[in-house]
């Protein structure tokens, strides 16, 4: 039986009215009687659909509109225009039944009571969601064991480390078994070990309970570990929606080649369209344009004795960073990926020049 999507967004837009103060004392005085406001578009006509059980990465630079979108889907903000449906509910209508089926976790906001032990803060959440005592204890045991904080339950929240506190925030958000989970920077500020633990936990939880997850993060490791699909927005507008691998395929202009040579076998590469990134006594790491990859490899194989050759993609983090640093417009994403047949035809012309 076909199920309806967990999240449907159509034309969602949010415009804030920002007070613009005029300079000087006279400007401040004038503002008491007649204030000037300017519209600030935080989210601009975005559309996407997320199926039940999907874990989707939501990317964009600072100020792109990610958190504003999550807050609208959680019902904390009303849109200026557009529609959204989450589990069949309109979020900003704040229906009681809807509030019991989603959770919003903001990485820099606390929901635990600072002066209570973690166990008592969780117990309060259990009462709010009317979770039976036996079921509450079972869930707490399961979640604390998965996040490896079972020995911290009786520690005051204020005395927990940042990583421990973030794990308990996550447990508090999941106690009522939400069907949809909005995560805004869940690993921000955590050390590498804590980040890895949180990622493993979210992957296991998503696989076990089929929870729909929409995740924002500045750490591409989070996205790569958890999400096969990525939505990218920039300046409030849709920028890309597709598989994470497609981001690399379409927008990574370079690849890296690591070559290990037989002793004394490093070739002269001055005439090759490649940049040396690293070098050793018998190895090189080259940066090569994707369109020149095949001819460069062919020339290297013809010129020297290779013991090993490894081709690497540019990391997704580097690709996304380059996209935004170039300030590409959304219509740039409509450009098709290089045509493999056209590339093949070009090789016959490129190879003689390289050799």
Helices and strands as residue ranges (DSSP letters): E 7-19, H 24-31, E 37-50, E 55-59, H 66-73, E 81-86, G 91-93, H 96-99, E 102-106, H 118-128, H 133-147, G 150-152, G 157-159, H 162-174, E 180-184, H 192-209, E 212-216, H 220-226, E 229-234, E 237-243, H 244-251, E 254-261, E 274-279, E 283-289, G 290-292, H 293-303, E 306-313, H 316-325, G 330-334, H 340-354
